[in-house]
């Protein structure tokens, strides 16, 4: 098992390179393409239906997806890793790219990259969202700010995006921007085992239970709900969903995660990005 974890960590530290291209679908302009890669190899499910294994790519028009919202799930074939599940939007004439490097809890990384048409056909934009947030964003080695952020008036060309956060491994993506489109990048960055071994060990141990008088308020989310996960990891299984405005008892907390009590039988972890203590 240690050998498997070591191999997974090596792949995790590797630079992930993406190329996003615009599709020209002459017969059906309402379809888009999907590409999924992972390490280790994984089974790919779309809306609960198995469509293949990684590396996966829809190359024929008949295999492409109608524009709309989908849930993509990756289940590793090798290694004792938690499956990864993510909601995506497939846009017409666009290739959506998903990449996932599985590893022990906290060491996972990955990206979801796609294009979205915008009204200004003379502009090219880049939207960057990261988990955890507040990562430094570099465009072609120039510091632009912290995630989440939107970059406008970008040259339509090849670019390098780098996310950097203390205690986490840098994540680099090579992208291609297109006039009239916003390149949307969702990046999951993993803990850097070379500098965070001590803090990761502390964070991985159960923390002392907090007083049930401490409440957690669920904030507004882009989806209108917040996933509750079995473990403090974005790749962990979903056990429930909570709505903005609801409050729950806080049981534990770790770096960027709260464990809340849903009811007498259910508890789980939520991202602190969309919650706050009352």
FENLIN-V994172 format. One record per residue. N is the residue number from 1. SS is DSSP state (A for helix, B for strand, O for the rest). PSI is psi in whole degrees, 0 to 359 (none if undefined). D_FIRST is the distance of its C-alpha to the first C-alpha in whole Angstrom. Layout:
# FENLIN-V994172
n-><N | N>
ss-><SS | SS>
psi-><PSI | PSI>
d_first-><D_FIRST | D_FIRST>
This chain:
# FENLIN-V994172
n-><1 | 2 | 3 | 4 | 5 | 6 | 7 | 8 | 9 | 10 | 11 | 12 | 13 | 14 | 15 | 16 | 17 | 18 | 19 | 20 | 21 | 22 | 23 | 24 | 25 | 26 | 27 | 28 | 29 | 30 | 31 | 32 | 33 | 34 | 35 | 36 | 37 | 38 | 39 | 40 | 41 | 42 | 43 | 44 | 45 | 46 | 47 | 48 | 49 | 50 | 51 | 52 | 53 | 54 | 55 | 56 | 57 | 58 | 59 | 60 | 61 | 62 | 63 | 64 | 65 | 66 | 67 | 68 | 69 | 70 | 71 | 72 | 73 | 74 | 75 | 76 | 77 | 78 | 79 | 80 | 81 | 82 | 83 | 84 | 85 | 86 | 87 | 88 | 89 | 90 | 91 | 92 | 93 | 94 | 95 | 96 | 97 | 98 | 99 | 100 | 101 | 102 | 103 | 104 | 105 | 106 | 107 | 108 | 109 | 110 | 111 | 112 | 113 | 114 | 115 | 116 | 117 | 118 | 119 | 120 | 121 | 122 | 123 | 124 | 125 | 126 | 127 | 128 | 129 | 130 | 131 | 132 | 133 | 134 | 135 | 136 | 137 | 138 | 139 | 140 | 141 | 142 | 143 | 144 | 145 | 146 | 147 | 148 | 149 | 150 | 151 | 152 | 153 | 154 | 155 | 156 | 157 | 158 | 159 | 160 | 161 | 162 | 163 | 164 | 165 | 166 | 167 | 168 | 169 | 170 | 171 | 172 | 173 | 174 | 175 | 176 | 177 | 178 | 179 | 180 | 181 | 182 | 183 | 184 | 185 | 186 | 187 | 188 | 189 | 190 | 191 | 192 | 193 | 194 | 195 | 196 | 197 | 198 | 199 | 200 | 201 | 202 | 203 | 204 | 205 | 206 | 207 | 208 | 209 | 210 | 211 | 212 | 213 | 214 | 215 | 216 | 217 | 218 | 219 | 220 | 221 | 222 | 223 | 224 | 225 | 226 | 227 | 228 | 229 | 230 | 231 | 232 | 233 | 234 | 235 | 236 | 237 | 238 | 239 | 240 | 241 | 242 | 243 | 244 | 245 | 246 | 247 | 248 | 249 | 250 | 251 | 252 | 253 | 254 | 255 | 256 | 257 | 258 | 259 | 260 | 261 | 262 | 263 | 264 | 265 | 266 | 267 | 268 | 269 | 270 | 271 | 272 | 273 | 274 | 275 | 276 | 277 | 278>
ss-><O | A | A | A | A | A | A | A | A | A | A | A | A | O | O | O | O | O | O | O | O | B | O | O | O | O | O | O | O | O | B | B | B | B | B | B | B | B | B | O | O | B | B | B | B | B | O | O | B | B | B | B | B | O | O | B | B | O | O | O | A | A | A | O | B | B | O | B | B | B | B | B | B | B | B | B | O | O | O | O | O | O | O | B | B | B | B | B | B | B | O | O | O | B | B | B | B | B | B | B | B | O | O | O | O | O | O | O | B | B | B | B | B | B | B | B | B | O | O | O | O | O | O | B | B | B | B | B | B | B | B | O | O | O | O | B | B | B | B | O | O | B | B | B | B | B | O | O | B | B | B | O | O | O | O | O | O | B | B | B | B | B | B | B | O | O | O | B | O | O | B | B | B | B | B | B | O | O | O | O | B | B | B | B | B | B | B | B | O | O | B | O | O | O | O | O | A | A | A | A | A | A | A | A | O | O | O | O | O | O | O | O | O | O | B | B | B | B | O | O | O | O | O | O | O | B | B | B | B | O | O | O | O | O | O | O | O | B | B | B | B | B | O | O | O | O | B | B | B | B | B | B | B | B | O | O | B | B | B | B | B | O | O | O | O | O | B | B | B | B | B | A | A | A | B | B | B | O>
psi-><321 | 323 | 319 | 316 | 321 | 316 | 318 | 321 | 322 | 314 | 326 | 323 | 349 | 151 | 130 | 124 | 130 | 145 | 119 | 127 | 157 | 133 | 146 | 102 | 97 | 329 | 329 | 101 | 359 | 8 | 153 | 167 | 159 | 134 | 131 | 127 | 154 | 162 | 116 | 179 | 142 | 154 | 140 | 126 | 135 | 118 | 41 | 355 | 129 | 126 | 353 | 198 | 157 | 146 | 133 | 136 | 133 | 113 | 339 | 146 | 321 | 338 | 352 | 169 | 143 | 144 | 135 | 189 | 139 | 158 | 120 | 132 | 133 | 127 | 109 | 137 | 326 | 150 | 152 | 65 | 148 | 141 | 157 | 133 | 135 | 137 | 135 | 164 | 122 | 124 | 155 | 139 | 19 | 143 | 122 | 131 | 128 | 133 | 140 | 128 | 110 | 155 | 182 | 157 | 126 | 340 | 359 | 152 | 167 | 180 | 151 | 120 | 134 | 176 | 145 | 130 | 139 | 166 | 326 | 104 | 355 | 4 | 151 | 132 | 160 | 124 | 127 | 122 | 135 | 154 | 115 | 167 | 188 | 33 | 145 | 134 | 122 | 129 | 115 | 46 | 8 | 127 | 123 | 339 | 206 | 150 | 147 | 150 | 161 | 124 | 129 | 168 | 47 | 140 | 134 | 99 | 187 | 139 | 164 | 127 | 129 | 132 | 134 | 133 | 137 | 130 | 356 | 157 | 134 | 143 | 123 | 134 | 135 | 125 | 169 | 120 | 152 | 135 | 137 | 6 | 150 | 124 | 115 | 122 | 120 | 118 | 132 | 118 | 140 | 157 | 140 | 109 | 342 | 335 | 350 | 19 | 319 | 311 | 326 | 322 | 320 | 316 | 336 | 347 | 147 | 132 | 164 | 140 | 138 | 162 | 139 | 357 | 344 | 124 | 151 | 125 | 128 | 127 | 173 | 142 | 159 | 332 | 349 | 2 | 168 | 130 | 137 | 125 | 157 | 322 | 169 | 67 | 141 | 339 | 357 | 158 | 144 | 129 | 343 | 174 | 140 | 158 | 149 | 138 | 340 | 154 | 149 | 156 | 137 | 124 | 314 | 168 | 144 | 186 | 110 | 15 | 145 | 137 | 123 | 156 | 117 | 309 | 192 | 340 | 346 | 133 | 162 | 182 | 139 | 152 | 134 | 352 | 329 | 34 | 158 | 156 | 141 | none>
d_first-><0 | 4 | 5 | 5 | 6 | 9 | 10 | 11 | 12 | 14 | 16 | 16 | 19 | 20 | 24 | 24 | 28 | 30 | 33 | 35 | 38 | 41 | 42 | 45 | 45 | 49 | 49 | 47 | 47 | 45 | 42 | 39 | 36 | 32 | 29 | 25 | 23 | 19 | 16 | 14 | 17 | 18 | 21 | 24 | 26 | 29 | 31 | 29 | 30 | 27 | 29 | 26 | 23 | 22 | 24 | 27 | 30 | 34 | 36 | 39 | 41 | 41 | 37 | 37 | 37 | 41 | 41 | 39 | 37 | 33 | 30 | 27 | 24 | 20 | 18 | 15 | 14 | 11 | 8 | 9 | 11 | 15 | 17 | 20 | 24 | 27 | 30 | 32 | 36 | 37 | 40 | 42 | 42 | 39 | 36 | 33 | 30 | 26 | 23 | 20 | 17 | 14 | 11 | 11 | 14 | 17 | 15 | 16 | 19 | 22 | 26 | 28 | 31 | 35 | 38 | 41 | 45 | 47 | 51 | 52 | 51 | 52 | 49 | 45 | 43 | 39 | 38 | 35 | 33 | 29 | 27 | 27 | 31 | 33 | 31 | 34 | 35 | 36 | 38 | 38 | 37 | 40 | 39 | 40 | 39 | 36 | 35 | 36 | 39 | 41 | 42 | 45 | 48 | 45 | 46 | 45 | 43 | 39 | 38 | 35 | 33 | 31 | 30 | 29 | 29 | 28 | 25 | 23 | 22 | 25 | 26 | 28 | 29 | 32 | 35 | 38 | 41 | 44 | 47 | 48 | 44 | 42 | 38 | 36 | 32 | 30 | 27 | 24 | 23 | 20 | 19 | 20 | 17 | 19 | 22 | 21 | 18 | 21 | 22 | 19 | 18 | 21 | 21 | 18 | 20 | 22 | 26 | 29 | 31 | 34 | 37 | 38 | 41 | 38 | 39 | 37 | 39 | 37 | 39 | 40 | 37 | 38 | 37 | 39 | 36 | 33 | 29 | 28 | 24 | 22 | 20 | 21 | 20 | 22 | 19 | 19 | 21 | 25 | 26 | 30 | 32 | 35 | 38 | 40 | 42 | 40 | 39 | 37 | 36 | 33 | 31 | 28 | 28 | 25 | 26 | 27 | 27 | 29 | 28 | 31 | 32 | 34 | 35 | 35 | 32 | 30 | 29 | 26 | 26 | 28 | 28 | 31 | 32 | 34 | 35 | 37 | 38 | 41>
